[in-house]
Amino acid sequence: MRILAIETSCDETSAAIVKDGKSIVSNVIASQVEIHARYGGIVPEVASRQHMLTIVPVVESVFKESSLSFAEIDAIAVTKGPGLAGSLLVGVNFAKALAIANKLPLVGVNHLEGHIYANWLQKDQPELPCLCLIVSGGHSDLILMEQHGSFRKLGCTRDDAAGEAFDKGARILGLPYPGGPAIQAATKGVSTPLSLPRAWLKNTDDFSFSGVKTALLHMVEEKISPDETWIKQAAAAFQNAIVDVLVAKTIQAATRLGVKQILLAGGVASNNDLRDRFIADSPLPVMIPAPILCTDNAAMVASCAYYRLISGNADDSKLDVIPGLAFGV
């Protein structure tokens, strides 16, 4: 079964063709990072207009790379939420038009569920039940996945998501947007990082990163004329504080629940320190998608749609966007 998927939930325009939920035939991603970097963050109206400009060329590129035609496609999938309303509308309406014109089944996918399914786009398939850590610019969620289509949220961030914290931390340190890659780059070669507090929120599976962000701000305000070395040490301290909490709390929950594996997902899962720490510290097997599949992409949407479709879950022309779509409630 070949599924053509479209992803436009935020600032990446992506289309992909995936076979049987696990084999990527083609995956094209058009990033808007350079456009939004000048503003220091994503501007929703700019993002939606850029999706309108790029969605047709991106879909055409997928077919060109795959040497396939619509006659060889079995279904259309698209992200329906959560995300930016304007961005989602571009993708959903385009997908609906393709499905109607080609008389193909349509599957609307939850963006967060899609991130988890990036783990199925690898040679080794995950074992269920598993514990999924979704870490991105807007989410830091611990999700128990018992079987396909069965998800339960155990915990989430009470304030800033990990990716949002990295963006704000980078801005405090005078580093460029996006913050996660900038902070990761700044920490290279740092052997003696500074010290910042951790919010453990004991007896819960929740996260909190606003406190460490505030502590970083106070540290910068108290430092007179910070030099490049000091900024690198502060960046390393900030990254360590976030990674420590994510790794420790996820492993604690996974051990308590007796799951078979830990799965990472979301843009922050491409952070090298986070990946290395999980592999080093976890007593359980850890699966982490390739970095290109951690960021927003349509291949993960196609994989998720495959499992929804074989379970009999499909949509029709009434499919609409849900910017605040919940997951694992």
C-alpha positions in Angstrom: 0.0 0.0 0.0 1.5 3.3 -1.1 0.3 6.4 0.8 0.9 10.0 -0.3 1.1 12.3 2.8 1.2 16.0 3.3 2.5 17.9 6.4 2.0 21.6 6.9 1.3 22.0 10.6 3.9 24.6 11.2 6.7 26.0 9.0 7.8 23.0 7.0 6.0 22.1 3.8 6.5 18.4 3.3 5.1 15.6 1.1 6.1 11.9 1.1 5.2 8.5 -0.4 5.6 5.6 2.0 5.0 1.9 1.3 3.3 -0.3 3.9 3.9 2.2 6.7 7.6 1.6 6.9 9.4 2.0 3.6 10.1 5.6 2.4 9.8 5.9 -1.3 10.3 9.6 -1.4 10.3 12.3 1.3 10.6 16.0 0.4 10.8 18.8 3.0 10.8 22.6 2.2 12.0 24.4 5.3 11.1 28.0 6.2 13.8 28.4 8.8 15.8 31.1 7.0 12.6 33.1 6.4 11.5 33.1 10.0 15.0 33.5 11.5 14.9 37.2 10.6 12.0 37.6 13.1 13.5 35.4 15.8 10.5 33.0 15.6 7.7 31.7 13.5 5.2 34.2 12.1 2.0 32.3 11.4 0.7 34.4 8.5 4.1 34.2 6.8 4.2 30.5 7.3 0.8 29.9 5.8 1.5 32.1 2.7 4.8 30.2 2.2 3.0 26.9 2.3 0.7 28.1 -0.5 3.7 28.9 -2.6 5.6 25.7 -2.1 3.0 22.9 -1.7 2.5 22.2 -5.4 6.3 22.1 -6.2 6.9 19.9 -3.2 4.3 17.3 -4.2 5.5 17.4 -7.8 9.1 16.7 -6.5 7.9 13.7 -4.6 6.4 12.2 -7.7 9.5 13.1 -9.8 11.8 11.4 -7.2 9.7 8.3 -6.9 8.9 7.9 -10.6 5.3 7.1 -9.6 1.9 8.5 -10.7 -1.4 9.0 -8.9 -2.6 5.8 -10.5 -0.1 4.0 -8.2 -1.2 5.7 -5.0 -3.6 4.0 -2.7 -4.6 6.7 -0.2 -3.9 10.4 0.7 -2.9 11.4 4.3 -2.6 14.8 5.9 -1.9 16.4 9.2 -5.2 17.8 10.6 -3.8 19.2 13.9 -2.4 20.3 16.3 -0.6 23.2 14.7 -1.0 26.7 13.2 -4.6 27.1 11.8 -3.5 28.8 8.6 -0.8 26.4 7.9 -3.0 23.4 8.6 -5.7 24.7 6.3 -3.3 24.8 3.3 -2.4 21.1 3.7 -5.8 19.8 4.5 -7.6 21.5 1.7 -4.9 20.5 -0.8 -5.1 16.9 0.4 -8.9 16.9 0.2 -8.8 18.1 -3.4 -6.3 15.4 -4.3 -8.3 12.7 -2.7 -11.5 13.8 -4.4 -9.9 14.3 -7.8 -8.3 10.9 -7.8 -11.1 9.0 -5.9 -8.7 8.0 -3.1 -9.3 7.3 0.6 -8.4 10.3 2.9 -6.8 9.9 6.3 -6.5 12.8 8.8 -3.6 12.4 11.2 -2.8 13.8 14.6 0.6 15.5 14.3 1.9 14.2 17.6 0.9 10.6 16.8 2.7 11.1 13.5 5.9 12.0 15.3 5.8 8.7 17.2 5.4 6.7 13.9 8.7 8.1 12.7 10.1 5.2 14.7 8.4 2.8 12.3 10.4 4.2 9.4 13.5 2.2 10.4 14.9 -1.2 9.8 14.0 -2.5 13.2 10.4 -2.1 14.3 9.4 -1.0 17.8 8.0 -3.5 20.3 4.8 -2.7 22.2 3.9 -1.6 24.8 6.4 1.3 24.8 6.9 4.7 26.3 7.1 7.6 23.9 8.8 10.9 24.7 7.6 13.6 22.3 9.8 16.7 22.6 9.4 19.6 20.2 8.9 23.4 20.1 5.3 23.1 21.4 5.2 19.8 23.3 7.0 17.8 25.9 4.8 14.8 26.5 5.2 11.3 27.9 2.9 8.9 26.1 2.2 5.2 26.9 1.6 3.3 23.7 0.0 0.0 24.4 -0.9 -0.9 20.8 -1.6 0.8 17.5 -4.3 3.4 18.1 -4.1 3.2 21.9 -2.3 6.1 23.6 -2.4 7.4 27.1 -0.7 10.7 28.2 1.2 10.2 31.5 2.7 13.7 31.7 3.4 16.9 29.9 5.1 20.3 30.4 3.4 22.6 32.8 4.9 25.7 31.1 7.5 25.9 28.3 8.1 22.9 26.0 11.7 21.8 25.7 12.0 23.2 22.2 10.5 26.5 23.3 12.9 26.7 26.2 15.8 26.2 23.9 14.6 29.0 21.7 14.2 31.4 24.6 17.5 30.3 26.2 19.3 31.0 22.9 17.7 34.4 22.7 18.9 35.2 26.3 22.4 34.2 25.4 22.4 36.1 22.1 22.5 33.0 20.0 20.5 32.7 16.7 17.2 31.1 15.9 16.4 28.2 16.0 17.7 27.9 19.5 18.1 24.1 19.8 20.8 23.7 17.1 22.4 27.0 18.1 22.8 25.9 21.8 24.0 22.4 20.7 26.7 24.0 18.5 27.7 26.4 21.3 28.3 23.5 23.7 30.9 21.7 21.5 34.2 21.4 23.3 32.9 22.7 26.7 34.4 20.6 29.5 33.4 22.7 32.5 29.8 24.0 32.1 28.3 26.3 34.7 25.5 25.1 37.0 21.8 25.6 36.7 18.9 24.2 38.7 16.5 21.4 37.7 12.7 21.2 38.2 12.1 17.6 39.1 8.3 17.9 40.0 8.6 14.8 42.2 5.8 12.2 42.2 4.6 13.3 38.8 5.5 12.6 35.1 5.2 16.3 34.2 8.0 18.6 33.1 8.8 22.3 33.8 11.4 24.4 32.0 10.4 27.9 32.7 12.4 28.0 36.0 15.7 27.0 34.4 15.1 29.6 31.7 14.6 32.3 34.4 17.7 31.1 36.2 19.7 31.5 33.0 18.3 35.0 32.5 19.4 36.0 36.1 22.8 34.4 35.5 23.3 36.5 32.3 22.1 39.7 34.0 24.5 39.2 36.8 27.5 38.6 34.6 29.4 41.7 33.5 30.5 41.6 29.9 30.2 37.8 29.3 32.8 36.6 26.8 32.4 33.8 24.2 33.8 31.1 26.6 31.4 32.0 29.3 28.4 32.0 26.9 29.4 28.5 25.7 29.6 27.3 29.4 26.2 28.8 30.1 24.7 27.2 27.0 26.1 23.8 28.1 24.6 24.3 31.6 21.2 25.1 30.1 21.3 22.1 27.8 22.4 19.8 30.6 19.6 20.9 32.8 16.9 20.2 30.2 18.4 16.9 29.1 18.9 15.6 32.6 15.3 16.0 33.5 14.0 14.6 30.2 16.2 11.5 30.4 15.7 10.8 34.1 12.0 11.2 34.3 11.4 9.2 31.1 13.5 6.3 32.3 11.8 6.3 35.7 8.4 6.1 34.1 9.4 3.4 31.7 10.9 1.3 34.5 7.8 1.8 36.7 5.4 0.7 33.8 7.5 -2.2 32.7 7.4 -1.3 29.0 9.6 -3.0 26.4 11.1 0.1 24.8 11.5 3.8 25.0 10.8 5.8 21.8 11.9 9.3 21.2 10.1 11.7 18.8 9.9 15.3 17.8 12.4 18.0 16.7 14.3 18.1 20.0 15.0 14.3 19.7 17.6 15.3 17.1 19.7 16.9 19.8 22.9 14.8 20.0 23.3 15.1 23.8 19.8 14.0 24.4 20.2 11.0 22.1 23.6 10.0 23.6 22.3 10.3 27.2 19.3 8.1 26.5 21.4 5.4 24.9 24.0 5.6 27.8 21.6 5.7 30.7 18.6 3.6 29.8 18.4 0.0 31.0 15.7 -0.5 28.3 16.2 -0.5 24.5 15.8 3.1 23.1 14.7 3.8 19.5 15.4 7.2 18.0 14.5 8.2 14.4 17.2 9.6 12.1 17.5 13.4 12.7 15.7 14.3 9.4 12.7 12.2 10.6 12.6 14.0 14.1 11.7 17.3 12.6 8.3 17.8 10.9 8.0 15.6 7.8 5.3 13.9 5.8 6.9 10.4 5.9 5.8 10.0 9.6 2.3 11.1 8.7 2.1 8.5 5.9 3.3 5.8 8.3 0.7 6.7 10.9 -2.0 6.8 8.3 -1.2 3.3 7.1 -1.9 1.8 10.5 -5.1 3.9 10.9 -6.3 2.9 7.4 -5.8 -0.9 7.9 -7.8 -0.5 11.2 -10.7 0.9 9.2 -10.2 4.6 10.1 -10.6 6.9 7.2 -12.1 10.4 6.7 -14.2 12.1 4.0 -14.5 15.5 2.4 -15.8 16.9 5.7 -12.4 16.6 7.3 -11.4 19.9 8.9 -8.4 21.3 10.8 -8.2 21.2 14.6 -5.4 23.6 15.7 -5.7 22.6 19.3 -6.2 18.8 18.7 -5.4 16.8 21.9 -3.5 13.6 22.0 -3.4 10.7 24.5 -6.1 12.2 26.7 
